[in-house]
Amino acid sequence: MDKPFTFPSAPSECVEAVTTGSTLLSGSTCYKIESFLGKGSFGNVAKCVRIEDGKTVAVKMIKNQEAYIRSAKQEVRKSLFEMITTPLFIVF
């Protein structure tokens, strides 16, 4: 088994060293990288399988640099705010 890649405490270079087949560890959840979907200035986005249930997910890996982490947190807060303030319409 690949050595798990742990973030955000890993050095910023580790985001570049992660390869297809690597295992990512975030908190108590492990992900296996299947492929890379994109690369940007903040880091990479990978198509992964969540080990615990086999669900396919996208994981955004942010470089471990304060400015990138701050921007990622703002992006998450904005997305969560939009999710809780957007009305849901249920049609029967």
N, C-alpha and C positions, 0 to 999 in steps of 0.2 A: 504494500500500500504506500502511496506517495506520502511524504511528510506534509501535514496540513499547513496551509498558508494562513496565518493569523493576522487580522488587521483590526484596528488601525495602528497597533503598536509596532508593526514591522517597518523597516526603513523604506523610503519612497522607491528605491531601486527594485524592491521585491515585486511591485506591481508589474514592472517590465519583465521580470523573470518567470512569472507564472505561465504555464503552458497547458495545452489541451491535455486532459487526463489528471491534472493537479487537483488536489482536494483543498477546498477553502473551509476555514472554520470561523464562524461568526457567533460569538456567545456560545450557546449550546447546540447550534445547528451546523451541520456539515453539508457542503455542496461539492459535486464532482463536475469539473469543467468539461463540456462537450465541444464547444467551439467559441470563437470570439465573434461578437456581433458588430463591434465598433471600437474605435479608439479616438480619444479626444485629448484636449489639453489637461483635463482633470484626472484622466485615468482610462480604464477599459471597461467595456460592458461585455459580459460573457453569458452564453447560453449554458445553463447548469441544470443538473438534476439534484434535487434535495434528497439526501440519502435516506432520511427517516420515512418518507412516503413515496419516493419515486416521481414526484411532481416536477415538471420542467418549469424553470423560472429564469428570469434575467437578473443577473447580479452586477451592480455597478460598483467597480472597485476604484476608490478614490486614492490618489497619491497622498502619502503621509506628510503633507506640508500644511501648515496652519491655514493659509489662505484658501486652499482647496477644501479643506475640512469645513471651514466656516461657510463657504459657498454651498457645499453639499447639505449642510444642516439647514441653511436658509431655504434651499430647494425643497427639502422634505417638509419643513414647516408650512411652506406655501401650498404644497400638494395636499397635505393633511387638512389645512384650513379650507381649501376648495372642496375637498371631499365632504367635510361636515357642514358646509354652508350651501351646497348645491342641492336644490330640491329633487326628490326622487318621485317619479311618476310611475305608478303601477297600473297597467291596463289589464282588465279582466275580460 
